[in-house]
């Protein structure tokens, strides 16, 4: 049972992490907005493409084709501007960058656990995913 704003939990119940004193977290609400969820979904594609290229599941040329795709760029930009209208440009950019980096990191870490990862660091991949998100959102050529 979800608490309504201003409603205290019943005695002996522990409020969920999103509830504080019977109120939902405003920050949590901000990042649960449909526009922000869509932005994160679009940005995760950038991170996944970089991770797959690093893992050699996707060629570098195919990665570049995806990143240069007008459809991919348009969807990410549309999601960004929608989220920026809801939460502001800085927070929208931060959410997109974090989503791309996290997706790349998660995909590579999972592969590393199964022993399917090239040896060496991969932080440069996370930086490349971040840079490409920023370039697409700034509408610059990759």
DSSP file (Angstrom, degrees, kcal/mol; ACC not computed):
  #  RESIDUE AA STRUCTURE BP1 BP2  ACC     N-H-->O    O-->H-N    N-H-->O    O-->H-N    TCO  KAPPA ALPHA  PHI   PSI    X-CA   Y-CA   Z-CA
    1    1 A X              0   0    0      0, 0.0     2,-0.3     0, 0.0     0, 0.0   0.000 360.0 360.0 360.0 126.1    0.0    0.0    0.0
    2    2 A X        -     0   0    0      1,-0.1     2,-0.2    14,-0.0     0, 0.0  -0.660 360.0-123.8 -86.5 135.7    1.5    3.3   -1.1
    3    3 A X        -     0   0    0     -2,-0.3     2,-0.2     4,-0.0     3,-0.1  -0.542  20.0-134.2 -76.6 142.4    1.3    6.3    1.3
    4    4 A X    >   -     0   0    0     -2,-0.2     3,-2.5     1,-0.1    -1,-0.0  -0.612  44.1 -74.5 -89.1 157.9   -0.4    9.4    0.1
    5    5 A X  T 3  S+     0   0    0      1,-0.3    18,-0.2    -2,-0.2    -1,-0.1  -0.284 122.1  14.3 -55.1 131.1    1.3   12.8    0.7
    6    6 A X  T 3  S+     0   0    0     16,-0.6     2,-0.5     1,-0.3    -1,-0.3   0.321  95.9 124.2  87.0  -7.6    0.9   13.7    4.4
    7    7 A X    <   -     0   0    0     -3,-2.5    -1,-0.3    15,-0.7     2,-0.2  -0.745  54.4-140.9 -90.0 128.6   -0.2   10.2    5.4
    8    8 A X        -     0   0    0     -2,-0.5    -4,-0.1    -3,-0.1     3,-0.1  -0.581  25.8-102.2 -84.9 148.9    2.0    8.7    8.1
    9    9 A X        -     0   0    0     -2,-0.2     3,-0.1     1,-0.1    -1,-0.1  -0.348  44.0 -98.2 -66.3 151.8    2.8    5.0    8.0
   10   10 A X    >   -     0   0    0      1,-0.2     3,-2.3     2,-0.1    -1,-0.1  -0.317  56.2 -77.0 -65.7 155.6    0.9    2.7   10.3
   11   11 A X  T 3  S+     0   0    0      1,-0.3    -1,-0.2    -3,-0.1     3,-0.1  -0.281 120.2  18.1 -56.0 131.6    2.6    1.8   13.5
   12   12 A X  T 3  S+     0   0    0      1,-0.3     2,-0.3    -3,-0.1    -1,-0.3   0.329  98.6 116.9  89.2  -7.7    5.2   -0.9   13.0
   13   13 A X    <   -     0   0    0     -3,-2.3     2,-0.5     0, 0.0    -1,-0.3  -0.702  58.4-138.7 -94.8 147.4    5.5   -0.3    9.2
   14   14 A X        -     0   0    0     -2,-0.3    -4,-0.1    -3,-0.1    -3,-0.0  -0.900  23.3-122.8-102.6 127.4    8.7    1.0    7.6
   15   15 A X        -     0   0    0     -2,-0.5    -7,-0.0     1,-0.1    -1,-0.0  -0.323  32.1-102.9 -66.7 152.9    8.2    3.6    4.9
   16   16 A X    >   -     0   0    0      1,-0.1     3,-1.7     2,-0.0    -1,-0.1  -0.244  36.9-100.5 -68.1 164.7    9.6    2.8    1.5
   17   17 A X  T 3  S+     0   0    0      1,-0.3    -1,-0.1     3,-0.0    -2,-0.1   0.774 124.1  55.5 -59.4 -25.3   12.8    4.5    0.4
   18   18 A X  T 3  S+     0   0    0      6,-0.1     7,-2.0    10,-0.0     2,-0.4   0.619  96.8  79.3 -82.5 -11.9   10.8    7.0   -1.7
   19   19 A X  E <   +A   24   0A   0     -3,-1.7     2,-0.4     5,-0.2     5,-0.2  -0.778  52.8 177.5 -99.6 139.2    8.8    8.0    1.3
   20   20 A X  E >  S-A   23   0A   0      3,-3.3     3,-1.4    -2,-0.4    -3,-0.0  -0.900  77.5 -20.7-140.7 110.9   10.0   10.4    4.0
   21   21 A X  T 3  S-     0   0    0     -2,-0.4   -15,-0.1     1,-0.3     3,-0.1   0.849 129.8 -49.3  60.8  33.8    7.7   11.3    6.7
   22   22 A X  T 3  S+     0   0    0      1,-0.3   -15,-0.7   -17,-0.1   -16,-0.6   0.459 120.7 105.4  85.6   0.6    4.7   10.3    4.6
   23   23 A X  E <   -A   20   0A   0     -3,-1.4    -3,-3.3   -18,-0.2    -1,-0.3  -0.874  70.0-120.9-115.2 147.9    5.9   12.3    1.6
   24   24 A X  E     -A   19   0A   0     -2,-0.3     2,-0.3    -5,-0.2    -5,-0.2  -0.558  40.2 -98.1 -79.3 150.3    7.5   11.1   -1.6
   25   25 A X     >  -     0   0    0     -7,-2.0     4,-2.3    -2,-0.2     5,-0.2  -0.520  22.8-147.5 -69.2 129.1   10.9   12.4   -2.5
   26   26 A X  H  > S+     0   0    0     -2,-0.3     4,-2.2     2,-0.2    -1,-0.2   0.873 100.4  51.9 -65.7 -36.7   10.8   15.3   -4.9
   27   27 A X  H  > S+     0   0    0      2,-0.2     4,-1.8     1,-0.2    -1,-0.2   0.924 109.7  49.1 -65.6 -43.5   14.1   14.2   -6.4
   28   28 A X  H  > S+     0   0    0      1,-0.2     4,-0.6     2,-0.2    -2,-0.2   0.912 111.2  49.8 -61.1 -42.5   12.8   10.7   -6.9
   29   29 A X  H >< S+     0   0    0     -4,-2.3     3,-0.8     1,-0.2     4,-0.4   0.889 106.6  56.6 -61.7 -39.3    9.7   12.0   -8.5
   30   30 A X  H >< S+     0   0    0     -4,-2.2     3,-0.9     1,-0.2     6,-0.2   0.908 110.4  42.5 -60.4 -43.5   11.7   14.2  -10.8
   31   31 A X  H 3< S+     0   0    0     -4,-1.8    -1,-0.2     1,-0.2    -2,-0.2   0.475 107.4  61.7 -87.8  -1.0   13.7   11.2  -12.2
   32   32 A X  T << S+     0   0    0     -3,-0.8    -1,-0.2    -4,-0.6    -2,-0.2   0.410  75.7 120.6 -97.4   0.3   10.6    9.0  -12.5
   33   33 A X  S <> S-     0   0    0     -3,-0.9     4,-2.5    -4,-0.4     3,-0.4  -0.348  74.4-121.0 -63.3 143.3    9.0   11.3  -15.0
   34   34 A X  H  > S+     0   0    0      1,-0.2     4,-2.3     2,-0.2     5,-0.2   0.852 111.9  54.8 -55.3 -37.2    8.2    9.7  -18.3
   35   35 A X  H  > S+     0   0    0      1,-0.2     4,-1.9     2,-0.2    48,-0.3   0.892 110.4  45.2 -65.8 -38.2   10.3   12.2  -20.2
   36   36 A X  H  > S+     0   0    0     -3,-0.4     4,-2.5    -6,-0.2    -2,-0.2   0.891 111.2  52.8 -72.9 -39.4   13.4   11.5  -18.1
   37   37 A X  H  X S+     0   0    0     -4,-2.5     4,-2.2     1,-0.2    -2,-0.2   0.907 110.6  48.3 -60.9 -41.0   12.8    7.7  -18.3
   38   38 A X  H  X S+     0   0    0     -4,-2.3     4,-2.4    -5,-0.2    -2,-0.2   0.901 109.7  52.2 -66.8 -40.6   12.7    8.0  -22.1
   39   39 A X  H  X S+     0   0    0     -4,-1.9     4,-2.6    40,-0.3    -2,-0.2   0.934 110.7  47.6 -59.3 -46.2   15.9   10.2  -22.1
   40   40 A X  H  X S+     0   0    0     -4,-2.5     4,-2.4     1,-0.2    -1,-0.2   0.898 110.1  52.9 -62.7 -39.8   17.7    7.5  -20.1
   41   41 A X  H  X S+     0   0    0     -4,-2.2     4,-0.9     1,-0.2    -1,-0.2   0.921 112.1  44.6 -62.4 -43.9   16.4    4.8  -22.4
   42   42 A X  H  X S+     0   0    0     -4,-2.4     4,-0.8     1,-0.2     3,-0.5   0.896 113.7  49.8 -67.2 -40.4   17.7    6.6  -25.4
   43   43 A X  H >X S+     0   0    0     -4,-2.6     4,-1.6     1,-0.2     3,-0.5   0.846 102.1  62.2 -69.0 -33.6   21.1    7.4  -23.8
   44   44 A X  H 3X S+     0   0    0     -4,-2.4     4,-2.8     1,-0.2    -1,-0.2   0.821  94.6  63.2 -62.4 -28.9   21.6    3.8  -22.7
   45   45 A X  H 3X S+     0   0    0     -4,-0.9     4,-2.4    -3,-0.5    -1,-0.2   0.911 101.4  50.6 -59.7 -41.7   21.6    2.9  -26.4
   46   46 A X  H <X S+     0   0    0     -4,-0.8     4,-1.9    -3,-0.5    -2,-0.2   0.932 112.1  46.6 -62.3 -45.9   24.8    4.9  -26.8
   47   47 A X  H  X S+     0   0    0     -4,-1.6     4,-2.3     1,-0.2    -2,-0.2   0.898 112.1  50.8 -62.7 -40.9   26.4    3.2  -23.9
   48   48 A X  H  X S+     0   0    0     -4,-2.8     4,-2.8     2,-0.2     5,-0.2   0.902 108.2  51.6 -65.5 -41.1   25.4   -0.2  -25.1
   49   49 A X  H  X S+     0   0    0     -4,-2.4     4,-1.9     2,-0.2    -1,-0.2   0.909 111.3  47.6 -63.2 -42.0   26.7    0.4  -28.6
   50   50 A X  H  X S+     0   0    0     -4,-1.9     4,-2.1     2,-0.2    -1,-0.2   0.917 112.9  48.7 -64.7 -42.5   30.1    1.5  -27.1
   51   51 A X  H  X S+     0   0    0     -4,-2.3     4,-2.4     1,-0.2    -2,-0.2   0.919 110.4  50.6 -63.6 -43.7   30.2   -1.6  -24.8
   52   52 A X  H  <>S+     0   0    0     -4,-2.8     5,-2.8     1,-0.2     6,-1.3   0.873 110.2  49.8 -64.4 -36.4   29.4   -4.0  -27.6
   53   53 A X  H ><5S+     0   0    0     -4,-1.9     3,-1.0     4,-0.2    -1,-0.2   0.910 110.8  49.9 -67.3 -40.3   32.1   -2.5  -29.8
   54   54 A X  H 3<5S+     0   0    0     -4,-2.1    64,-0.2     1,-0.3    -2,-0.2   0.886 111.8  48.0 -62.9 -38.8   34.6   -2.9  -27.0
   55   55 A X  T 3<5S-     0   0    0     -4,-2.4    -1,-0.3    -5,-0.2    -2,-0.2   0.436 114.8-119.8 -81.5   0.8   33.5   -6.5  -26.5
   56   56 A X  T < 5S+     0   0    0     -3,-1.0    -3,-0.2     2,-0.3     3,-0.1   0.763  83.3 119.6  63.2  28.2   33.8   -7.1  -30.2
   57   57 A X  S   <S+     0   0    0     -5,-2.8     2,-0.4     1,-0.2    -4,-0.2   0.591  81.1  32.4 -87.9 -14.8   30.2   -8.0  -30.5
   58   58 A X  S    S-     0   0    0     -6,-1.3    -2,-0.3    -7,-0.1    -1,-0.2  -0.997  91.4-116.4-141.8 136.1   29.8   -5.1  -32.9
   59   59 A X     >  -     0   0    0     -2,-0.4     4,-2.5     1,-0.1     5,-0.2  -0.344  24.9-117.4 -72.4 157.7   32.3   -3.7  -35.3
   60   60 A X  H  > S+     0   0    0      1,-0.2     4,-2.5     2,-0.2     5,-0.2   0.872 117.2  53.9 -61.9 -36.2   33.7   -0.2  -34.9
   61   61 A X  H  > S+     0   0    0      2,-0.2     4,-2.2     1,-0.2    -1,-0.2   0.907 108.8  47.9 -65.1 -41.1   32.2    0.7  -38.3
   62   62 A X  H  > S+     0   0    0      2,-0.2     4,-2.3     1,-0.2    -2,-0.2   0.894 110.4  52.6 -66.4 -38.8   28.7   -0.6  -37.2
   63   63 A X  H  X S+     0   0    0     -4,-2.5     4,-2.5     1,-0.2    -2,-0.2   0.940 110.5  47.6 -59.0 -47.1   29.1    1.4  -33.9
   64   64 A X  H  X S+     0   0    0     -4,-2.5     4,-1.9     1,-0.2    -2,-0.2   0.876 109.4  53.6 -63.7 -37.4   29.8    4.5  -35.9
   65   65 A X  H  X S+     0   0    0     -4,-2.2     4,-0.8     2,-0.2    -1,-0.2   0.912 110.3  47.2 -63.1 -41.8   26.9    3.9  -38.2
   66   66 A X  H >< S+     0   0    0     -4,-2.3     3,-0.8     1,-0.2     6,-0.2   0.934 112.8  48.6 -64.4 -45.3   24.5    3.6  -35.3
   67   67 A X  H 3< S+     0   0    0     -4,-2.5    -1,-0.2     1,-0.2    -2,-0.2   0.800 114.1  46.0 -67.2 -28.6   25.9    6.8  -33.6
   68   68 A X  H 3< S+     0   0    0     -4,-1.9    -1,-0.2    -5,-0.2    -2,-0.2   0.540  84.3 122.6 -89.0  -7.5   25.7    8.7  -36.9
   69   69 A X    <X  -     0   0    0     -3,-0.8     4,-2.4    -4,-0.8     5,-0.2  -0.317  60.1-143.8 -58.9 129.2   22.1    7.5  -37.6
   70   70 A X  H  > S+     0   0    0      1,-0.2     4,-2.9     2,-0.2     5,-0.2   0.873 100.2  54.4 -62.0 -36.9   19.7   10.4  -38.0
   71   71 A X  H  > S+     0   0    0      2,-0.2     4,-2.5     1,-0.2    -1,-0.2   0.929 109.9  45.5 -64.6 -45.2   17.0    8.4  -36.3
   72   72 A X  H  > S+     0   0    0     -6,-0.2     4,-2.2     2,-0.2     5,-0.2   0.927 115.7  46.9 -63.7 -45.0   19.1    7.6  -33.2
   73   73 A X  H  X S+     0   0    0     -4,-2.4     4,-2.6     1,-0.2     5,-0.2   0.923 113.0  48.9 -63.3 -45.2   20.3   11.2  -33.0
   74   74 A X  H  X S+     0   0    0     -4,-2.9     4,-2.8    -5,-0.2     5,-0.2   0.920 111.3  49.2 -62.4 -44.8   16.7   12.6  -33.4
   75   75 A X  H  X S+     0   0    0     -4,-2.5     4,-2.3     2,-0.2    -1,-0.2   0.911 113.6  46.1 -63.1 -42.8   15.2   10.3  -30.8
   76   76 A X  H  X S+     0   0    0     -4,-2.2     4,-2.4    -5,-0.2    -1,-0.2   0.924 114.7  47.2 -66.4 -43.6   17.9   11.2  -28.2
   77   77 A X  H  X S+     0   0    0     -4,-2.6     4,-2.5    -5,-0.2     5,-0.2   0.911 112.5  49.2 -64.9 -41.8   17.6   14.9  -28.9
   78   78 A X  H  X S+     0   0    0     -4,-2.8     4,-1.9    -5,-0.2    -1,-0.2   0.919 112.9  47.4 -63.6 -42.9   13.8   14.8  -28.7
   79   79 A X  H  X S+     0   0    0     -4,-2.3     4,-2.4    -5,-0.2   -40,-0.3   0.891 111.3  52.5 -64.7 -38.9   14.0   12.9  -25.4
   80   80 A X  H  X S+     0   0    0     -4,-2.4     4,-3.1     1,-0.2    -2,-0.2   0.942 110.2  45.8 -62.4 -48.5   16.5   15.4  -24.1
   81   81 A X  H  X S+     0   0    0     -4,-2.5     4,-1.6     1,-0.2    -1,-0.2   0.857 112.5  51.5 -67.5 -33.0   14.5   18.5  -24.9
   82   82 A X  H  X S+     0   0    0     -4,-1.9     4,-1.0    -5,-0.2    -1,-0.2   0.933 114.6  42.4 -65.6 -45.6   11.4   16.9  -23.4
   83   83 A X  H  X S+     0   0    0     -4,-2.4     4,-3.1   -48,-0.3     5,-0.5   0.883 110.6  56.9 -67.8 -38.2   13.2   16.0  -20.2
   84   84 A X  H  X S+     0   0    0     -4,-3.1     4,-1.8     1,-0.2    -1,-0.2   0.854 103.0  54.8 -62.2 -34.1   14.9   19.4  -20.2
   85   85 A X  H  < S+     0   0    0     -4,-1.6    -1,-0.2    -5,-0.2    -2,-0.2   0.835 115.5  39.8 -66.5 -31.2   11.5   21.1  -20.2
   86   86 A X  H  < S+     0   0    0     -4,-1.0    -2,-0.2    -3,-0.4    -1,-0.2   0.881 136.8  10.0 -83.9 -41.9   10.6   19.1  -17.1
   87   87 A X  H  < S-     0   0    0     -4,-3.1     4,-0.3     1,-0.2    -3,-0.2   0.460 109.9 -95.0-123.4  -3.6   13.8   19.1  -15.1
   88   88 A X     X  -     0   0    0     -4,-1.8     4,-2.0    -5,-0.5    -1,-0.2  -0.006  35.7 -87.4  99.5 152.5   16.1   21.7  -16.7
   89   89 A X  H  > S+     0   0    0      1,-0.2     4,-2.6     2,-0.2     5,-0.2   0.894 121.7  51.3 -64.4 -43.1   18.9   21.3  -19.2
   90   90 A X  H  > S+     0   0    0      1,-0.2     4,-2.4     2,-0.2    -1,-0.2   0.930 113.6  43.6 -63.5 -45.4   21.7   20.6  -16.7
   91   91 A X  H  > S+     0   0    0     -4,-0.3     4,-2.3     2,-0.2    -1,-0.2   0.861 113.5  52.0 -69.0 -34.7   19.9   17.9  -14.9
   92   92 A X  H  X S+     0   0    0     -4,-2.0     4,-2.3     2,-0.2    -2,-0.2   0.917 110.7  47.6 -66.2 -42.7   18.7   16.3  -18.2
   93   93 A X  H  X S+     0   0    0     -4,-2.6     4,-2.7     2,-0.2     5,-0.2   0.926 112.0  50.2 -63.1 -44.1   22.3   16.3  -19.5
   94   94 A X  H  X S+     0   0    0     -4,-2.4     4,-2.5     1,-0.2    -2,-0.2   0.910 110.8  49.2 -61.0 -42.5   23.5   14.8  -16.2
   95   95 A X  H  X S+     0   0    0     -4,-2.3     4,-2.1     2,-0.2    -1,-0.2   0.904 112.9  47.4 -63.9 -41.6   20.8   12.1  -16.4
   96   96 A X  H  X S+     0   0    0     -4,-2.3     4,-2.2     2,-0.2    -2,-0.2   0.926 113.7  46.4 -67.0 -45.3   21.7   11.2  -20.1
   97   97 A X  H  X S+     0   0    0     -4,-2.7     4,-2.6     1,-0.2     5,-0.2   0.926 113.6  48.8 -63.2 -45.4   25.4   11.1  -19.4
   98   98 A X  H  X S+     0   0    0     -4,-2.5     4,-2.7    -5,-0.2     5,-0.2   0.898 110.6  51.2 -62.6 -40.6   25.0    8.9  -16.3
   99   99 A X  H  X S+     0   0    0     -4,-2.1     4,-2.2    -5,-0.2    -1,-0.2   0.913 112.1  46.1 -64.0 -43.2   22.6    6.5  -18.2
  100  100 A X  H  X S+     0   0    0     -4,-2.2     4,-2.1     2,-0.2    -2,-0.2   0.940 116.1  44.5 -65.8 -47.3   25.1    6.1  -21.1
  101  101 A X  H  X S+     0   0    0     -4,-2.6     4,-2.6     1,-0.2    -2,-0.2   0.915 114.2  49.8 -63.2 -43.2   28.1    5.5  -18.8
  102  102 A X  H  X S+     0   0    0     -4,-2.7     4,-2.9    -5,-0.2    -1,-0.2   0.899 110.2  50.0 -64.8 -40.8   26.2    3.2  -16.5
  103  103 A X  H  X S+     0   0    0     -4,-2.2     4,-2.5    -5,-0.2     5,-0.2   0.932 112.6  46.3 -64.5 -44.6   24.9    1.1  -19.3
  104  104 A X  H  X S+     0   0    0     -4,-2.1     4,-2.3     2,-0.2     5,-0.2   0.930 115.2  47.2 -62.1 -45.0   28.4    0.7  -20.8
  105  105 A X  H  X S+     0   0    0     -4,-2.6     4,-2.8     1,-0.2     5,-0.2   0.922 112.5  48.9 -62.4 -45.4   29.8   -0.1  -17.4
  106  106 A X  H  X S+     0   0    0     -4,-2.9     4,-2.2     2,-0.2    -1,-0.2   0.912 112.6  47.8 -62.6 -43.4   27.1   -2.6  -16.6
  107  107 A X  H  X S+     0   0    0     -4,-2.5     4,-1.8    -5,-0.2    -1,-0.2   0.912 115.9  43.2 -66.2 -42.9   27.4   -4.4  -19.9
  108  108 A X  H  X S+     0   0    0     -4,-2.3     4,-2.4    -5,-0.2    -2,-0.2   0.902 113.0  52.2 -71.0 -40.5   31.2   -4.7  -19.7
  109  109 A X  H  X S+     0   0    0     -4,-2.8     4,-1.8    -5,-0.2    -2,-0.2   0.897 109.1  50.5 -62.0 -40.2   31.2   -5.7  -16.1
  110  110 A X  H  X S+     0   0    0     -4,-2.2     4,-1.0    -5,-0.2    -1,-0.2   0.917 112.0  46.8 -63.4 -43.3   28.7   -8.5  -16.8
  111  111 A X  H  <>S+     0   0    0     -4,-1.8     5,-2.5     1,-0.2     3,-0.4   0.861 108.1  56.9 -66.5 -35.1   30.9   -9.7  -19.6
  112  112 A X  H ><5S+     0   0    0     -4,-2.4     3,-1.1     1,-0.2    -1,-0.2   0.875 101.6  56.4 -64.0 -36.9   34.0   -9.5  -17.4
  113  113 A X  H 3<5S+     0   0    0     -4,-1.8    -1,-0.2     1,-0.3    -2,-0.2   0.803 108.8  47.0 -65.1 -28.8   32.3  -11.8  -14.8
  114  114 A X  T 3<5S-     0   0    0     -4,-1.0    -1,-0.3    -3,-0.4    -2,-0.2   0.431 117.4-113.8 -92.7   0.9   31.9  -14.4  -17.5
  115  115 A X  T < 5S+     0   0    0     -3,-1.1    -3,-0.2    -4,-0.4    -2,-0.1   0.703  82.8 119.7  79.9  19.7   35.5  -14.0  -18.7
  116  116 A X      < +     0   0    0     -5,-2.5     2,-0.4    -6,-0.1    -4,-0.2  -0.003  45.2 102.7-105.9  28.9   34.5  -12.6  -22.1
  117  117 A X  S    S-     0   0    0     -6,-0.3   -62,-0.1    -5,-0.2     3,-0.1  -0.903  74.8-113.4-116.9 138.1   36.3   -9.3  -21.8
  118  118 A X        -     0   0    0     -2,-0.4    -2,-0.1   -64,-0.2    -3,-0.0  -0.387  46.9-102.2 -59.8 145.6   39.6   -8.1  -23.3
  119  119 A X  S    S+     0   0    0     -2,-0.0     2,-0.1     3,-0.0    -1,-0.1  -0.318  80.4  50.4 -70.1 154.7   42.1   -7.5  -20.6
  120  120 A X  S    S-     0   0    0     -3,-0.1     2,-0.0    -2,-0.0     0, 0.0  -0.375  92.9 -43.0 108.6 172.9   42.9   -4.0  -19.5
  121  121 A X        -     0   0    0     -2,-0.1    -3,-0.0     1,-0.1     0, 0.0  -0.297  34.9-170.1 -73.9 158.8   40.9   -1.0  -18.4
  122  122 A X    >>  +     0   0    0      2,-0.1     3,-1.4     1,-0.0     4,-1.1   0.188  53.4 111.4-133.6  15.5   37.8    0.2  -20.1
  123  123 A X  H 3> S+     0   0    0      1,-0.3     4,-2.1     2,-0.2     5,-0.2   0.801  73.6  65.4 -63.2 -26.7   37.2    3.5  -18.5
  124  124 A X  H 3> S+     0   0    0      1,-0.2     4,-2.1     2,-0.2    -1,-0.3   0.810  96.9  56.4 -64.1 -27.7   38.0    5.1  -21.9
  125  125 A X  H <> S+     0   0    0     -3,-1.4     4,-2.3     2,-0.2    -1,-0.2   0.902 105.7  49.6 -68.6 -41.5   34.9    3.4  -23.2
  126  126 A X  H  X S+     0   0    0     -4,-1.1     4,-2.2     1,-0.2    -2,-0.2   0.903 111.7  48.9 -63.4 -40.8   32.7    5.1  -20.6
  127  127 A X  H  X S+     0   0    0     -4,-2.1     4,-2.8     2,-0.2    -1,-0.2   0.886 109.8  51.7 -65.8 -38.8   34.3    8.5  -21.4
  128  128 A X  H  X S+     0   0    0     -4,-2.1     4,-2.4     2,-0.2    -2,-0.2   0.900 109.3  49.8 -65.4 -40.1   33.7    7.9  -25.2
  129  129 A X  H  X S+     0   0    0     -4,-2.3     4,-2.1     2,-0.2    -2,-0.2   0.924 112.6  47.8 -62.8 -44.0   30.0    7.1  -24.5
  130  130 A X  H  X S+     0   0    0     -4,-2.2     4,-2.4     1,-0.2    -2,-0.2   0.934 111.4  50.1 -61.4 -46.4   29.7   10.3  -22.4
  131  131 A X  H  X S+     0   0    0     -4,-2.8     4,-2.5     1,-0.2    -2,-0.2   0.900 110.1  50.0 -61.1 -41.9   31.4   12.3  -25.1
  132  132 A X  H  X S+     0   0    0     -4,-2.4     4,-2.6     2,-0.2    -1,-0.2   0.878 109.0  51.6 -67.7 -36.7   29.1   11.0  -27.8
  133  133 A X  H  X S+     0   0    0     -4,-2.1     4,-2.5     2,-0.2    -1,-0.2   0.944 112.2  47.1 -61.5 -46.2   26.0   11.7  -25.8
  134  134 A X  H  X S+     0   0    0     -4,-2.4     4,-1.6     1,-0.2    -2,-0.2   0.897 112.7  49.2 -62.6 -40.7   27.2   15.3  -25.3
  135  135 A X  H  <>S+     0   0    0     -4,-2.5     5,-3.0     2,-0.2     4,-0.3   0.917 111.9  48.0 -65.7 -43.4   28.0   15.6  -29.0
  136  136 A X  H ><5S+     0   0    0     -4,-2.6     3,-1.2     1,-0.2    -2,-0.2   0.924 113.3  47.6 -62.8 -43.7   24.6   14.3  -30.1
  137  137 A X  H 3<5S+     0   0    0     -4,-2.5    -1,-0.2     1,-0.3    -2,-0.2   0.780 111.5  49.8 -71.2 -25.4   22.8   16.6  -27.7
  138  138 A X  T 3<5S-     0   0    0     -4,-1.6    -1,-0.3    -5,-0.2    -2,-0.2   0.454 114.4-123.5 -85.8  -1.3   24.9   19.6  -28.8
  139  139 A X  T < 5 +     0   0    0     -3,-1.2     2,-0.3    -4,-0.3    -3,-0.2   0.880  61.3 145.9  59.4  42.7   24.0   18.5  -32.4
  140  140 A X      < -     0   0    0     -5,-3.0    -1,-0.2    -6,-0.1     2,-0.1  -0.768  55.2 -97.2-106.0 155.3   27.6   18.2  -33.4
  141  141 A X              0   0    0     -2,-0.3    -1,-0.1     1,-0.1   -73,-0.1  -0.412 360.0 360.0 -69.5 143.3   29.1   15.7  -35.9
  142  142 A X              0   0    0     -2,-0.1    -1,-0.1   -78,-0.1   -74,-0.1   0.424 360.0 360.0 -89.7 360.0   30.6   12.6  -34.4
